[in-house]
Amino acid sequence: MHELSIAQSIVEMVCEKAGEEPVQRLKLVIGKHSAVMPDALRFCFDICAEGTVLEGAVLEIIEPPGRGRCPDCGREQEMTSLFEACACGAAGLDCIAGAELRIKEMEMA
């Protein structure tokens, strides 16, 4: 479960930025094709946040859908799978959105 190491990294980064001030809310963007399971990350986040300025913080996760661009015709379309074909028939879209994992904002007390 790589979500544990991701949660640890997020907690470390936020604690470094927050200093001693408690964080009440943390908002993450985790794309549908990021290979991160939001529920597992939530579970790991709560464990990693114990004893830090993030303890008790509300974790919000935004899950943008995937978007892909056809390498043949250049058309962009929503991707429900990384193995989706283009409407023109070409196989293998290039993922241009939905693979992100980033901290969007944090709300401090």
Backbone as CSV, one residue per row, in Angstrom:
resi,resn,N_x,N_y,N_z,CA_x,CA_y,CA_z,C_x,C_y,C_z
1,MET,0.844,-1.169,0.000,0.000,0.000,0.000,0.897,1.243,0.000
2,HIS,1.042,1.854,-1.163,1.887,3.050,-1.262,1.201,4.294,-0.713
3,GLU,-0.091,4.206,-0.408,-0.795,5.341,0.169,-0.204,5.760,1.507
4,LEU,0.362,4.821,2.249,0.982,5.154,3.532,2.171,6.094,3.330
5,SER,3.038,5.779,2.389,4.196,6.655,2.159,3.761,7.999,1.568
6,ILE,2.698,8.007,0.779,2.182,9.269,0.246,1.627,10.115,1.389
7,ALA,0.861,9.481,2.278,0.302,10.208,3.430,1.416,10.767,4.311
8,GLN,2.460,9.983,4.538,3.583,10.455,5.349,4.238,11.674,4.707
9,SER,4.423,11.633,3.404,5.037,12.762,2.696,4.164,14.008,2.762
10,ILE,2.853,13.833,2.601,1.935,14.960,2.666,1.972,15.586,4.057
11,VAL,1.914,14.752,5.088,1.942,15.253,6.461,3.250,16.004,6.716
12,GLU,4.372,15.461,6.289,5.662,16.123,6.482,5.691,17.492,5.797
13,MET,5.225,17.546,4.538,5.246,18.814,3.800,4.360,19.862,4.452
14,VAL,3.151,19.454,4.843,2.215,20.406,5.432,2.710,20.875,6.797
15,CYS,3.239,19.958,7.593,3.773,20.339,8.914,4.918,21.330,8.768
16,GLU,5.739,21.143,7.770,6.860,22.052,7.535,6.353,23.457,7.211
17,LYS,5.315,23.540,6.381,4.754,24.842,5.999,3.960,25.480,7.130
18,ALA,3.235,24.665,7.914,2.363,25.183,8.962,3.115,25.612,10.205
19,GLY,4.279,25.034,10.423,5.021,25.338,11.642,4.280,24.808,12.848
20,GLU,3.982,25.684,13.801,3.293,25.276,15.029,1.782,25.515,14.971
21,GLU,1.316,26.150,13.903,-0.102,26.510,13.818,-0.944,25.310,13.376
22,PRO,-2.000,24.987,14.123,-2.846,23.833,13.775,-3.531,24.003,12.416
23,VAL,-3.618,22.930,11.686,-4.297,22.914,10.390,-5.684,22.317,10.605
24,GLN,-6.709,23.037,10.157,-8.077,22.558,10.334,-8.590,21.788,9.132
25,ARG,-8.137,22.157,7.941,-8.632,21.527,6.718,-7.500,21.445,5.702
26,LEU,-7.455,20.317,5.015,-6.462,20.119,3.964,-7.193,19.609,2.737
27,LYS,-6.956,20.270,1.607,-7.619,19.874,0.367,-6.580,19.343,-0.613
28,LEU,-6.820,18.122,-1.100,-5.927,17.476,-2.063,-6.643,17.295,-3.391
29,VAL,-5.881,17.265,-4.468,-6.392,16.903,-5.787,-5.727,15.584,-6.153
30,ILE,-6.567,14.556,-6.339,-6.073,13.222,-6.684,-6.832,12.763,-7.921
31,GLY,-6.180,12.778,-9.059,-6.816,12.395,-10.320,-7.239,10.931,-10.329
32,LYS,-8.282,10.665,-11.102,-8.831,9.307,-11.207,-7.794,8.298,-11.711
33,HIS,-6.788,8.768,-12.454,-5.770,7.870,-13.012,-4.420,7.997,-12.308
34,SER,-4.440,8.452,-11.060,-3.193,8.669,-10.316,-2.674,7.397,-9.647
35,ALA,-3.460,6.333,-9.657,-3.115,5.063,-8.990,-3.080,5.200,-7.476
36,VAL,-3.793,6.209,-6.948,-3.913,6.407,-5.508,-5.376,6.171,-5.141
37,MET,-5.601,5.351,-4.135,-6.954,5.065,-3.676,-7.316,6.067,-2.578
38,PRO,-8.256,6.971,-2.847,-8.600,8.014,-1.870,-8.989,7.469,-0.495
39,ASP,-9.764,6.402,-0.421,-10.168,5.862,0.881,-8.968,5.345,1.669
40,ALA,-8.048,4.689,0.988,-6.839,4.192,1.655,-5.973,5.362,2.116
41,LEU,-5.897,6.414,1.299,-5.109,7.589,1.677,-5.726,8.279,2.896
42,ARG,-7.060,8.364,2.941,-7.738,8.953,4.102,-7.376,8.197,5.378
43,PHE,-7.444,6.880,5.309,-7.130,6.030,6.458,-5.692,6.271,6.919
44,CYS,-4.762,6.250,5.972,-3.344,6.452,6.295,-3.073,7.865,6.788
45,PHE,-3.773,8.846,6.225,-3.594,10.237,6.634,-3.930,10.400,8.108
46,ASP,-5.052,9.823,8.536,-5.455,9.954,9.941,-4.396,9.374,10.876
47,ILE,-3.804,8.275,10.489,-2.759,7.649,11.310,-1.500,8.520,11.329
48,CYS,-1.085,8.991,10.161,0.143,9.797,10.067,-0.005,11.168,10.726
49,ALA,-1.225,11.690,10.780,-1.454,13.023,11.336,-1.469,13.030,12.862
50,GLU,-1.592,11.866,13.486,-1.636,11.807,14.950,-0.387,12.446,15.556
51,GLY,-0.613,13.324,16.545,0.494,13.969,17.234,1.138,15.112,16.473
52,THR,0.528,15.536,15.343,1.070,16.646,14.557,0.044,17.776,14.525
53,VAL,0.402,18.878,13.876,-0.526,19.999,13.734,-1.705,19.637,12.830
54,LEU,-1.641,18.500,12.187,-2.726,18.037,11.316,-3.718,17.127,12.031
55,GLU,-3.435,16.769,13.267,-4.330,15.863,13.985,-5.726,16.482,14.068
56,GLY,-6.726,15.736,13.628,-8.105,16.203,13.639,-8.500,17.044,12.442
57,ALA,-7.571,17.306,11.541,-7.885,18.110,10.357,-8.836,17.358,9.433
58,VAL,-9.703,18.101,8.778,-10.607,17.533,7.788,-9.830,17.398,6.482
59,LEU,-9.865,16.210,5.905,-9.186,15.963,4.633,-10.221,15.929,3.523
60,GLU,-10.124,16.876,2.607,-11.004,16.913,1.436,-10.209,16.434,0.235
61,ILE,-10.849,15.588,-0.563,-10.181,15.080,-1.765,-11.051,15.383,-2.973
62,ILE,-10.473,16.080,-3.924,-11.119,16.367,-5.205,-10.559,15.351,-6.201
63,GLU,-11.446,14.676,-6.947,-11.021,13.649,-7.896,-11.395,14.042,-9.328
64,PRO,-10.527,14.803,-9.997,-10.841,15.163,-11.380,-10.797,13.938,-12.294
65,PRO,-11.675,13.911,-13.302,-11.676,12.786,-14.238,-10.454,12.835,-15.149
66,GLY,-10.221,11.742,-15.806,-9.111,11.682,-16.760,-9.482,12.324,-18.088
67,ARG,-8.493,12.918,-18.733,-8.651,13.442,-20.095,-7.463,12.955,-20.890
68,GLY,-7.745,12.652,-22.141,-6.680,12.164,-23.006,-6.663,12.873,-24.343
69,ARG,-5.512,12.826,-24.989,-5.346,13.413,-26.327,-4.862,12.308,-27.255
70,CYS,-5.481,12.238,-28.401,-5.114,11.230,-29.401,-3.796,11.626,-30.064
71,PRO,-2.830,10.728,-30.094,-1.560,11.049,-30.739,-1.692,11.121,-32.271
72,ASP,-2.774,10.553,-32.822,-2.964,10.561,-34.277,-3.706,11.802,-34.770
73,CYS,-4.909,12.052,-34.193,-5.736,13.150,-34.697,-5.721,14.390,-33.801
74,GLY,-5.188,14.272,-32.579,-5.097,15.413,-31.670,-6.372,15.698,-30.888
75,ARG,-7.403,14.898,-31.105,-8.676,15.097,-30.404,-8.492,14.853,-28.909
76,GLU,-9.152,15.689,-28.091,-9.161,15.484,-26.640,-10.514,14.931,-26.230
77,GLN,-10.485,13.997,-25.268,-11.727,13.412,-24.777,-11.541,12.924,-23.355
78,GLU,-12.670,12.740,-22.656,-12.613,12.205,-21.305,-12.157,10.749,-21.376
79,MET,-11.358,10.366,-20.384,-10.855,8.984,-20.318,-11.415,8.307,-19.075
80,THR,-12.053,7.187,-19.257,-12.510,6.408,-18.116,-11.514,5.302,-17.793
81,SER,-10.590,5.064,-18.707,-9.569,4.029,-18.545,-8.287,4.498,-19.219
82,LEU,-7.161,4.040,-18.708,-5.877,4.391,-19.339,-5.672,3.685,-20.672
83,PHE,-6.519,2.718,-20.963,-6.385,1.924,-22.191,-7.480,2.245,-23.195
84,GLU,-8.049,3.416,-23.082,-9.155,3.827,-23.934,-8.676,4.207,-25.325
85,ALA,-9.503,3.916,-26.316,-9.200,4.273,-27.701,-9.874,5.596,-28.047
86,CYS,-9.364,6.265,-29.048,-9.935,7.517,-29.529,-11.162,7.210,-30.384
87,ALA,-12.016,8.212,-30.516,-13.195,8.074,-31.373,-12.793,7.841,-32.830
88,CYS,-11.576,8.269,-33.222,-11.118,8.060,-34.601,-10.656,6.622,-34.837
89,GLY,-10.556,5.841,-33.749,-10.150,4.452,-33.867,-8.716,4.181,-33.442
90,ALA,-7.943,5.219,-33.231,-6.552,5.031,-32.805,-6.512,4.509,-31.372
91,ALA,-5.611,3.611,-31.121,-5.468,3.039,-29.776,-4.477,3.864,-28.967
92,GLY,-4.754,3.979,-27.673,-3.784,4.593,-26.769,-3.780,6.095,-26.743
93,LEU,-4.632,6.675,-25.936,-4.623,8.124,-25.741,-3.487,8.516,-24.803
94,ASP,-2.955,9.712,-24.997,-1.967,10.264,-24.075,-2.735,10.940,-22.948
95,CYS,-2.469,10.549,-21.721,-3.165,11.121,-20.561,-2.658,12.548,-20.331
96,ILE,-3.581,13.527,-20.383,-3.196,14.927,-20.184,-3.783,15.500,-18.896
97,ALA,-4.692,14.777,-18.267,-5.270,15.207,-16.984,-5.841,13.987,-16.278
98,GLY,-5.842,14.046,-14.955,-6.412,12.955,-14.176,-5.365,12.083,-13.519
99,ALA,-4.091,12.389,-13.697,-3.024,11.619,-13.061,-2.331,12.431,-11.963
100,GLU,-2.869,13.623,-11.682,-2.224,14.506,-10.722,-2.452,14.071,-9.277
101,LEU,-1.536,14.482,-8.448,-1.627,14.306,-6.995,-0.935,15.518,-6.397
102,ARG,-1.736,16.438,-5.826,-1.145,17.665,-5.300,-1.967,18.212,-4.136
103,ILE,-1.301,19.009,-3.345,-1.961,19.722,-2.263,-2.519,20.997,-2.852
104,LYS,-3.826,21.179,-2.748,-4.465,22.367,-3.326,-4.477,23.529,-2.334
105,GLU,-4.867,23.254,-1.094,-4.879,24.323,-0.089,-4.970,23.734,1.312
106,MET,-4.605,24.580,2.279,-4.754,24.193,3.672,-5.320,25.372,4.438
107,GLU,-6.203,25.058,5.370,-6.846,26.070,6.195,-6.306,25.929,7.608
108,MET,-5.799,27.020,8.132,-5.187,26.996,9.454,-6.074,27.718,10.461
109,ALA,-5.905,27.342,11.717,-6.730,27.931,12.784,-6.419,29.391,12.991
